[in-house]
């Protein structure tokens, strides 16, 4: 899905993301996004730089390394949004049992 929630409000985006997690839990879904909220609860994040794969892991684990590309992207959102994104990633990590991945 390419930026499937780009033109919806945050509440609708949250409902769509929850629906994707529930309805496609046994499927592979590739999401291309520019808004970090759209992918922060995904099973895995693939970070590309100039078309080159630089990171691939569970979002919460990527955020444990302050020098990771993904962590730096999250930090650039500002302190409040960064804290919210990190909290969402950690919650998804436990809720969807991503520790086993």
Buried (B, 14 or more C-beta within 10 A) or exposed (E): EEEBBEEEEEEEBBEBBEEBBEEEEEEEEEBEBEEBBBBBBBBBBBBEEEEEEEBEBBBBBBBEEEEBBBBEBBBEBEEEBBEBBBEBBBEBBEEBEBEEE
